[in-house]
Amino acid sequence: MRTSFLQMAGLIVLGVGSRLIPHPPNMTAIGAIALKSRERFGLLGLCIPLVSMVLADAIIGFYDWRLLLSVYASFVLFGILGIFLQKNRSVAATAATAAFGSTLFFLTTNTVVWALSSWYPHDIGGLLACLAVGLPFYRNMLIGDVVATLAICKLPHALATRGLRRYLDEHILRTCFYRCIIRPADPLRLYPDNDSIGIAQLRDGRIVGTVRGKDFHEIFRVRADLFRMPEH
């Protein structure tokens, strides 16, 4: 619970900070935070980007409530797309989801601007003109959302994976096969045994292989004390 609260608070602070520090127009981390929050915390996570927006707007200043409401609603729609990241967390899927969210935000908010303002005629030509004027902002948001989403969603995993591999390189020979038996009283502890029939392989923190002709597959938290290495 405490970890989740700290993660929520961190995302809110990140969102507020990304709007307060100097940045190109529309290039903030709010869209990325909306995606990550929905993917991580479910429907409750949709509140996180809204809290960031309200806090930042309280400092920067509010504007036309109708346009403000469209912006907030667009970020909620953006965040709902985070459900797709629960099923596919690949880099391509993450970037594509962020890009689609940016496009959805651009079309929604610029359509509202066109509908509310007297700057453009209320016909298809005026709508296209409004969208054309917003393209530089769309470009900034697209770049910012894709980069920020990849950083928030993939960078921690990449760093953790790198740390795990380095740890394994130092303490366990990942690429080696170990003849072993698994003792029933301690199924996660591998005991190298030259007389055993089974062969196990450690691959990216996952044990796969066969023991006495039977397939086994066990996921566990990699720790050096789970293993007794063969003496050389």
C-alpha positions, 0 to 999 in steps of 0.5 A: 500500500505504501509503495503504491501511494509513493508511486502515485505521488511520484507520478503526480509530482512528475506531471506537475513538474513537467508543466512548470519547468520551461518546455516546448508548447504541449511537450509534457509528461502528462500523457505518458503519466496517464497511460502508466497510471491506468496500466499500473493502478486501473481506473483509479489511476485515471485520477493521477493525471487530472490531479497533476493538471489541476495542481499545475493549473492552480499555479499557472492559471485557469482558462475557459472552463469549456476548453479546460474540460475538453483538455481534462477529458482528453487526458482521461481518454488518453489514459484509458488507452493504458489498458492495451499496455496490460496486454502488450508491453513491447516497445512498438506497442508502447510507442504506438499507444502513446502516438495514438493518444497524442492524436486523439488529444489533438483531434479532440481539443482542436475540434473544441477550439474550432467549435468555441472560437470565432477565429474560424468559420464553422464549416469543414474549411474552418475545422481544417484550418484550425487543425493545420494551425495546431500541427506544430503543437501536435508534433511537440506533443507526439514527440514528448508523449512517445519519449516520456512513455517509453522512459516511464514504462520501459526504462525502469524495466531495462535498468532492472534487467541490466542490473539482473544480468550484471548480478548473474554475470558476477554470481552465476554462470548464466550460460552454463548447464548444471547437472542437478537434482531438486530435493523435495524439501527445498524445491528452489535450491539446486544442488549440483550432483554429478550422479543426477539425471536431470539437467537445468538451465538458468536463463534470464532469471528463469529455470527451465529444463528436465529432471529425471525425464520430467519437464519442470518450469519454475519462476523465482526471485533470483538470489545467489543463496538459492544456488550452490555452485560446483567447486572447481 
